[in-house]
Amino acid sequence: MTHGNAPAAVPRSTLVVTAHAGDFVWRAGGAVALAASRGEKVTLACLTFGERGESAKAWREGRQLEEIKALRRDEAERAAAVLGAEVRFFDAGDHPLTETAELTDRLVGVYRATQPDVVLTHPAEDPYNGDHPAAHRMALQARILAQAVGYPGEGGVIGAPPVFCFEPHQPEMSGFRPEVLLDITEVWETKRAAMECLAAQRHLWDYYTDLAVRRGVQLRRNAGPNLGLAHTTLAEAYMRPYPQITKELA
């Protein structure tokens, strides 16, 4: 029963902080699509367009820097629309992505504006791409600062939203452990459609499709034989840098 004067429920909020414009699709597109399908607000904070280190195809075609940035922005906007998320670009420059107090402060503003219930970002290690650990460190530092009552800036302080680190491209070399396996079967076609918006990195389409299949096999194995999971289960893997808070073990 609802009452006429009762305030409308505030939808849950998910914040995704990524180094490059395409990262949210490959690594967390399923989680984003699932949240959006439940009516949750999803905000994507892309620190760079990946214009220098993530756009080799465009460079080989003879395109120039500003043209490549516009290309990657368009791809990311279309992918975000497919997934049902809002995307914000910081244009901080990649390869290298330099950690600065100003950039971290801008992230604090996003935390306070979106008041996330969940945060997704890169894991702490990636020996193949220093932009990813840099984004991880700034995402976590901004989360801490956004909690500080005395830290200046607009918006209210946030709580302590759980953080999930999505899978890097080379998990075995990055200290990644699949601690959380998320079933994305019901939104797989949405994620795949978003992946296909990223023509600049077409070589990754099949890789991340195969990875979803492999993680789906692990999900089925760890869920037990009697849950009725579809044979074609697809999944994404995540790590947790902070403890899980719970009142019962499950």
N, C-alpha and C positions, 0 to 999 in steps of 0.2 A: 504494500500500500504506500503510495506517495502522497505527500502533503503539499499544497500549493505554495507554501512559504519555505519549503525545504530547499536549501541551496543545491544547485546541480553538482553532481559528483565530478571531481576533477580527474580527468583521465591520467593514467600512469604515464610517466615520461621516461624515455630512454635517450641517453646521450652517447654518441659514437664519436670518438676522437681518433682521427687517422692522419698519418703523415702525408699520404698522397690521395689524389682524387679517386683512384680506382680501388683503394684498399678496402673500403667498406663493402664493396660488392663481392669480391673474391672471398674475403675472410668472414664476413658477418652478414651477408645478404639474406640468409635464411632467418637469422634472428630478427633482423630489421623487418622483413616481410611478415613474420609471425606477429610481432608486436603491433604493426600497423593493421593487420587483419583483425586484431582484437580491439581496435579503436584507440590504441595508445598513440601518444605523440612521440615521434622519433625525430631527433635532431642530429644531423651529421655535420661534424666540425672537421673540415678538410684543411689541414694546415698549408698544403701546397697543391699545385696541380700535377705534380710529378712530371713537370715539363722537361727536365734535363735528364733524369735517370730512368724514367718509366715510359719513355716515348720514343724508343729507338726507331721504330718503323717510320714515324713522322719525320725524324731527322734525316733518315736515309732517303726519304722522298724529296728532300730539299726544302722543307718548310723552315720558317724562321721562328724565333723564340715566341714572339707575341701571338703568332698564328697558332703555334702548338698549344700555348696556354688557352687560347679561345677554343680550340678543338677539344682539349681535355675537359674544360669547363662544360661545354655542351654535352659531351658524353656523360659526365657525372650527373648533370641536371636531369638528363633523360633517364638514367638508371635510377636515380633517387625517386623520380616520379613513378616509375614502374613499381618500385618497392613500397611506395606510399610514405616517403619521408621528406623532410625539409632539409636542404643542404646549405651550409654556410661556408664560404671560402675565405681563407686568411691570406692567401698569396704571399707566403713567407719565403718562398724560394727553396728548392730542393737540391740535394747533392752538392753541398751539404745543407740540411735543415739545421739552422743554428738556434740553440736554446737561448732565449733572451727573457729578461724580466718583463719587457713590454708584451711579448707574445703570450707568456704565461698569464699576465694580467688580463689580456683579452679573453683567454680561456676561462678565467675566474668569472668574468662577466657573463659568459655563456652558461656556466654552471648555475649562477644565481638567477639568470633569466629563465632557464628551463626547469630548474629544481628537479633533477633526475632521480628516479627511483632505481635506475640501473645504469651503469657506465660500462661501455665496451671500448677497449683500446688494444694496442700492441703489447706483446710481452716484453720483458726487460732486456732480452738478449736477441741479437741478430747479427752475426759476424759478416753477413753479406750485404747489409744495408743499414748504415748508421742512422739514417733518418728515422727508422722505426723505433729503436731504443730512445732516441731523442724525444719523439712524440709521446712515448710511454712515460718518460720522466716528467715532462711538462703536464701531461694529463693528470698524473697522480699529485704533483705539486699543486696544480690549480685546484684540485679537489680539496686538498688540505687547507689552502688559503681561503677557499670559498666557505669553509666551515668556521673560520676565525671571526668572531664578533667584531674585533677591532680592525680587521682589514678593510681599507677604504674601498668605496665603489657602490654602484647602484644595486638594488635588489637585496632580498633577504638572505641570510646565511642558510646554507644547506645542511642536511643531516649527514649521514654516513652511507651513501648509496653503495651497494656491493659492486665490485669491479670484476669484470670477466675479461681476460686477455685472450684474444682470438689467435688461431693457429698461424704461425709464420710459414713462409714458402719452403723453408728448409728446417722442419721441426727437429730432426735428429741432431742438427748442428747448433740449435738455439736453446737447448735445455728445456724444450717444451714437453709437457706431460698432458695427455688428454684426460684431465680430471673431471670434466663435465662434457657429456655428449648430448647435444640438442637435436631432437628429431625434427627435421625440416621437410619431411616427405610431403606434407600437405601444401607447402608453398614452394616446392622445388621448381615448378615450371615458372613461377614468378622470378625466382632467383636466376634461373637460366636466361630468361628474357632480359633481365637487367645486365647480366654478364655480356650478352650479345650487343648491348649498347656501347661496349668498350672495344671498338674496333681497333684502337691503337695498340691493344694488348691481346689480339685475337689468339695468339699462341697459348694463352692461359685458359681458354674456354674448356678444352678437353682435360687439362690438368686438374682443374677444380671440380669438374664433373666426376672424374675418377676418384678424387679425394673424398667427395661426398659419399660415393658408393662404399669406399673402404671404411670410413667412419660409421656408416650405417651398419656394416657388418659387425663392427665392434659394439655398437649400441645394442644390436639384437643379442649378441653373445653375453653382454653384461646385464641385460634386462631379464634374462631367464627365458625358458622355453614356452611358458604358458601365458604370455601376455597378448598373443594374437597379433603381433606386429607384422605388417606386410612384408613379404619377401623382398620387396624393392625399397626397403627403408633407406633413407638418405639422412645424413647428419653433418653437423659442424662440431668441432671440438674447441674447448675453452679451458684455460687455467684460472685459478683464483689467487691473487696476491694477498688477500686478507681472509681471516677466518670466516666460515659460514656461521651465522647466528640462527639458532633454532631452539625450540622447546622440546623437541623429540628427535630421536635419531631415525632417519628415514632415507 
